[in-house]
Amino acid sequence: MSIIRTGLAVALLVSGATFTSPVVAQDVELRIGPDGVRPVIRDRDRDRDRDRDRGFRRGGCSPQEARAAAREEGLRRPEVVRLTERTVTVEGFTRDGRDRIRFANRRGCPII
């Protein structure tokens, strides 16, 4: 009887050790759609390279965000004319004619 109890105690200890190990799932995303639930494993390096190819850093001011900010400032038909590491320049039209706004290439697109 004591051998069975000892074996059971050892089995519980071993199985308990496997359940207490930390689970890391930072790069896994579950997408729910018409075809059901499917896991998507993200590759951070690939995402970083794609952002670099687009011409802006992650967390910076994207061209889409800069155009939206320029519209909020009153420019009509805004167009990004220059994108550098530090600035995003947008041109558009106001009531007085053609105008230009320069944003910092940081999160939130602050005006310089």
Secondary structure, DSSP 4 states (H G I P E B T S, - for coil): -HHHHHHHHHHHHHHHHHHTS----TTEEEEEETTEEEEEE--HHHHHHHHHHHTS-TTS--HHHHHHHHHHTT-EEEEEEEE-SSEEEEEEEETTEEEEEEEESSTT--B-
